[in-house]
Structure formats: structure tokens, C-alpha cells
């Protein structure tokens, strides 16, 4: 198959590209970073370098593909002028235009848990708009929205307080948190990309469910900090902290709302009714990577 993936060689894109190439597929990797071209070629894929906000570039990148993987790349949460929701919505429209013009019939889109919600999900509202836009494509376009849960690597955001106070502060965590590894996401995406006749649907991806206390215990054991604890604090404390370190205020409030919705269960209501089999990568596996990054940064 000829498969085009967006997202460059990131946490999901790199293992996904390797998996698809190992399976014998012809893979084109879309990236906005010219310096990634050589790395993409080294993996055996074809680089397509350009601006995702250029729908003509996307159309050219998608042309001739049997299936495509769409995702909205991360942006800078500390950019004070960034309208994150508009950024998502804009790329969603560009993807829809390019899919139509390139006559693509199979799309696997990276969404998120909470992607079914129009409100109350904070920054995840952007993913909702992308889903809704892609769902307006003709019915002959088979779309699967991949909805991963909370990424393990979000835990990197707590490194400073782990070091300074031996604590993780969050406004959620008394209920099980559904964690996920990018490796398990890549596996699910690869499976969906190669199922051309799949109906439009949603697929959740999760690796392991753990409470905040259980999460802290596993990380603490790996780090050699046996007393590492997960402390649940107020929404205001989380929001104020994010703003104090320079995060865009709207994004800080959106992140806080997102995590609050995880605590109340709003974010996970649809996931709970459509829960998948857990993936293979557990927090004990990710903890080894966390330890390496923690030691390199401290």
C-alpha cells in the first residue's frame, strides 16, 4: 500500500513509520521541518516537506495514497498569541480540502479522549472540531478517529516539583487515569491504516489505568524516591501555576478544565462505554525512559 502520514517523526510518527515500512508499505512522511528530510529518508520513507497550513501542499502530499494518517502537530503553549482551538480547526479544514482534492478513500485521524465533547473538555475542543470537519466528507471516505487517553509523557511536566518537593501536584487523580504509550497508539493506527474497508468509527487506545497515587508509586520506585506522592490540588492552583511559568493564559485555563473533566468523569464517559483492550506498554516500561530524562535534566 501507499500510505502518507502527517506528524513527521514524532512520538507516534517514528514508530508508525518503522512499523509500516517493516510491513512492506510505501510510506510518505509529511513534515514542516526541512531538517527531518534526511532522517525520513534514512528510515526508508519519502519526505514531503512543507507547510500544513497550505492545502495545496497537503493535496500534493496525499495524491496517490491508498490511506492517510492525519494529526495536528503540537504547538507552543507558551506562545502568548496562539489561538490553539483556531489552530486545530484550521488544520482540520485543510485536511478535509486535501482529502477531497486528492480523492482519498481511507483516513485515520488522531483525535483524543474527550473528542466527542463540544464543551467542558478544555483544549481538547480543537480535536472535536477536527473530527466534526472530517465527518462532513462524503460517505465513501472511510474515517477512523483514534482517541488515545492521557499520554505517559505528560508526566514529564511534573519533573520540577518531583525534584524540588518530592510531589506531583494535579487537580485529578483520585479516580483511575487511563494512560497510554505512543507505541500502543502507533500499533493501533497501523492496524487501521491497512483496513481499507473499515466503516467510519471511533477507536480508543489505552495502555493502563492507574490512580494518581499508583502512578506516583511506580515513578517513585523507578526514580529511587519511595515517598513520591500525588497531591490533588484545586483548579485555581493548577491554573495559577501554569500562568506563573509563562503559559498562554487561555491554554493554561484550557488545560486545567481538561484535567478537571478527567476528574469528574466527563472526559471519560464515552471511553468507559467503548473501552478497548489495553496495549502492551505499561507505566513500569515508560518509567525507565522517565528516569533517563529526569537524570539528564537534573
JOGISUL-V716453 format. One record per pair of residues at least 12 apart in sequence whose C-alpha atoms are under 8 Angstrom apart, sorted by sequence separation. I is the first residue (numbers start at 0). J is the second residue. D is the distance in Angstrom with one decimal. If there is no record, write none. Layout:
i: [I	I]
j: [J	J]
d: [D	D]
//
This chain:
i: [4	16	36	111	114	115	215	216	47	114	215	238	113	130	215	238	33	111	214	28	30	32	33	71	110	114	212	238	26	27	28	29	30	31	32	110	187	212	238	26	27	28	29	30	31	211	237	25	26	27	28	29	30	31	71	110	8	27	29	30	31	71	110	184	7	183	234	2	4	6	7	8	108	183	234	0	1	2	3	4	5	6	7	20	183	0	1	2	3	4	5	6	7	20	0	1	2	3	4	5	17	69	179	180	234	1	3	16	179	180	8	149	151	178	179	7	16	149	150	151	152	177	178	179	148	149	150	151	177	178	148	149	150	177	178	8	29	148	150	177	178	114	147	176	177	27	175	176	106	108	110	111	112	175	176	104	105	106	107	108	109	110	111	112	175	176	57	61	67	104	105	106	107	108	109	110	111	112	174	175	52	57	61	66	69	88	91	92	95	99	103	104	105	106	107	108	109	110	111	112	147	173	174	52	58	63	65	66	67	68	69	70	71	84	87	88	91	95	107	109	172	173	51	54	58	62	64	65	66	67	68	69	70	83	86	87	90	91	94	172	173	53	54	57	58	61	62	63	65	66	67	68	69	70	84	85	88	92	171	172	52	62	66	68	84	87	88	91	92	95	51	54	55	58	59	61	83	87	91	145	54	58	145	143	167	141	143	141	142	143	144	146	148	141	142	143	144	145	146	147	148	3	141	142	143	144	145	146	147	148	172	3	141	142	143	144	145	146	147	173	140	143	145	165	172	167	169	171	3	165	166	167	168	169	170	171	1	2	5	165	166	167	168	169	170	221	1	2	3	4	5	6	165	166	167	168	169	170	0	1	2	3	4	5	6	166	168	169	170	0	1	2	3	4	5	6	217	218	221	0	2	6	161	217	221	170	203	169	214	218	222	168	217	221	203	205	207	203	204	205	206	207	203	205	206	202	204	205	206	207	204	206	207	206	207	107	107	107	170	176	106	105	171	170	171	174	170	173	105	171	172	104	105	112	171	170	183	183	183	182	179	180	179	180	180	68	68	67	66	66	122	66	65	121	122	151	121	122	120	121	121	122	123	151	155	121	122	158	120	121	119	120	152	119	120	119	120	119	120	116	113	113	112	113	115	112	113	112	81	15	79	80	83	14	18	77	78	79	77	78	79	11	15	19	76	77	10	11	14	15	18	76	10	11	12	15	11	15	76	2	0]
j: [16	28	48	123	126	127	227	228	60	127	228	251	127	144	229	252	48	126	229	44	46	48	49	87	126	130	228	254	43	44	45	46	47	48	49	127	204	229	255	44	45	46	47	48	49	229	255	44	45	46	47	48	49	50	90	129	28	47	49	50	51	91	130	204	28	204	255	24	26	28	29	30	130	205	256	23	24	25	26	27	28	29	30	43	206	24	25	26	27	28	29	30	31	44	25	26	27	28	29	30	42	94	204	205	259	27	29	42	205	206	35	176	178	205	206	35	44	177	178	179	180	205	206	207	177	178	179	180	206	207	178	179	180	207	208	39	60	179	181	208	209	146	179	208	209	60	208	209	140	142	144	145	146	209	210	139	140	141	142	143	144	145	146	147	210	211	93	97	103	140	141	142	143	144	145	146	147	148	210	211	89	94	98	103	106	125	128	129	132	136	140	141	142	143	144	145	146	147	148	149	184	210	211	90	96	101	103	104	105	106	107	108	109	122	125	126	129	133	145	147	210	211	90	93	97	101	103	104	105	106	107	108	109	122	125	126	129	130	133	211	212	93	94	97	98	101	102	103	105	106	107	108	109	110	124	125	128	132	211	212	93	103	107	109	125	128	129	132	133	136	93	96	97	100	101	103	125	129	133	187	97	101	188	191	215	195	197	196	197	198	199	201	203	197	198	199	200	201	202	203	204	60	198	199	200	201	202	203	204	205	229	61	199	200	201	202	203	204	205	231	199	202	204	224	231	227	229	231	64	226	227	228	229	230	231	232	63	64	67	227	228	229	230	231	232	283	64	65	66	67	68	69	228	229	230	231	232	233	64	65	66	67	68	69	70	230	232	233	234	65	66	67	68	69	70	71	282	283	286	66	68	72	227	283	287	237	270	237	282	286	290	237	286	290	273	275	277	274	275	276	277	278	275	277	278	275	277	278	279	280	278	280	281	281	282	188	191	192	255	261	192	192	258	258	259	262	259	262	195	261	262	195	196	203	262	262	278	279	280	280	278	280	280	281	285	188	192	192	192	193	250	195	195	252	253	282	253	254	253	254	255	256	257	285	289	256	257	293	256	257	256	257	289	257	260	260	265	265	266	266	265	266	266	267	269	267	269	270	247	182	246	247	250	182	186	245	246	247	246	247	248	181	185	189	246	247	181	182	185	186	189	247	182	184	185	188	185	189	250	192	193]
d: [8.0	7.8	7.2	7.3	5.6	6.0	5.9	7.1	6.4	4.6	5.5	5.6	7.8	7.2	5.8	5.7	6.0	6.7	7.9	6.7	7.3	6.6	7.9	6.5	5.5	7.4	6.4	7.9	8.0	5.6	6.1	6.2	6.3	5.4	7.5	7.7	7.3	5.3	5.8	5.1	4.5	5.1	4.7	5.0	4.9	5.6	6.4	7.0	6.3	5.8	5.9	5.9	6.4	5.4	6.9	7.9	7.8	6.7	7.5	7.9	6.9	8.0	7.1	6.2	5.9	7.2	6.2	7.0	7.4	7.7	5.6	8.0	7.9	7.6	7.8	8.0	6.1	6.1	5.7	6.3	6.0	6.6	4.5	7.1	6.9	5.0	4.7	5.0	4.6	5.1	4.7	6.4	7.6	7.5	6.1	6.0	6.3	5.9	6.1	6.7	7.0	7.4	6.9	7.6	7.1	7.8	7.2	7.8	4.7	6.3	7.7	7.3	5.9	5.9	4.5	7.6	7.5	6.0	5.7	5.8	8.0	6.2	5.7	6.6	5.7	4.7	5.0	5.9	7.3	5.3	5.8	5.8	6.1	5.9	5.9	7.4	7.2	5.8	7.3	4.3	7.4	7.2	6.7	5.3	6.6	7.8	5.5	5.2	7.2	7.2	5.8	6.8	5.0	4.7	5.5	6.4	5.8	6.2	5.7	6.2	6.0	5.4	3.9	5.7	4.1	7.0	7.7	7.1	7.7	4.3	4.9	4.8	4.9	4.8	4.9	4.9	5.1	5.2	5.5	7.2	7.5	7.2	7.1	6.8	7.3	6.1	7.3	7.4	6.9	7.5	6.9	6.0	6.1	6.5	6.0	5.9	6.5	7.2	6.4	7.9	6.8	5.9	7.6	6.4	7.7	7.2	6.9	6.9	6.5	6.0	6.3	6.0	7.7	6.9	5.0	7.9	4.5	5.7	7.0	7.9	5.4	6.2	7.0	5.1	4.2	4.8	6.9	7.1	4.7	5.1	4.8	4.7	5.0	7.3	7.7	6.6	7.6	7.7	7.8	4.2	7.7	7.3	7.1	5.7	6.8	6.0	7.5	7.9	6.7	5.8	6.3	5.7	6.2	7.4	6.6	7.2	5.6	6.4	7.6	7.3	6.7	7.7	7.7	7.5	4.5	7.3	5.8	6.3	7.8	7.0	7.7	6.7	7.0	6.3	7.4	7.5	7.2	6.6	7.0	8.0	5.8	5.6	7.2	7.4	7.4	7.5	7.7	7.1	7.7	7.4	7.9	7.0	7.4	6.2	6.8	5.3	6.4	6.1	5.9	5.6	6.4	7.3	5.5	4.4	4.9	4.8	5.0	4.5	4.6	5.8	7.7	6.3	5.1	6.6	5.5	6.2	5.9	6.1	6.2	7.7	8.0	6.9	7.2	7.4	6.9	7.6	7.4	6.1	6.3	7.2	5.5	6.2	6.1	6.4	5.1	7.9	7.4	5.4	8.0	5.1	4.9	4.7	4.9	5.1	5.0	7.9	4.9	5.9	6.6	5.6	6.0	7.5	6.8	5.9	5.9	5.9	5.7	5.6	7.8	5.3	5.0	4.7	4.5	5.4	6.1	6.7	6.4	7.9	5.8	6.2	6.8	5.6	6.4	6.4	6.1	7.1	7.3	7.7	6.2	7.9	7.8	5.7	7.3	6.5	6.9	6.8	6.9	6.7	7.7	5.8	5.9	7.9	7.4	6.7	7.4	7.1	6.2	6.8	6.5	7.5	4.7	7.4	6.1	5.2	4.3	7.7	7.2	6.1	6.3	7.9	7.4	5.9	6.1	6.1	7.3	6.9	6.8	6.3	7.6	7.8	7.3	7.4	6.2	6.5	6.3	6.7	6.2	7.3	5.9	6.7	6.6	7.9	8.0	7.3	4.7	7.3	5.5	6.8	6.7	7.3	7.8	6.2	7.8	7.8	7.8	7.8	7.4	7.1	6.1	7.7	6.7	7.4	8.0	7.4	4.8	7.3	4.0	6.0	7.7	5.9	7.3	8.0	7.1	7.1	7.2	4.9	6.6	6.8	6.2	4.6	6.8	4.7	8.0	7.2	6.2	6.8	8.0	7.8	6.6	7.9	7.9	4.8	6.7	6.6	7.8	6.8	7.8	6.9	7.6	8.0	7.4	7.7	7.3	6.5	7.8	6.1	7.4	4.8	4.4	6.1	7.7	5.2	4.8	6.6	5.9	5.1	5.9	6.7	6.3	7.0	7.3	6.0	7.9	6.9	7.3	7.5	5.5	6.5	6.5	7.8	7.9]
//
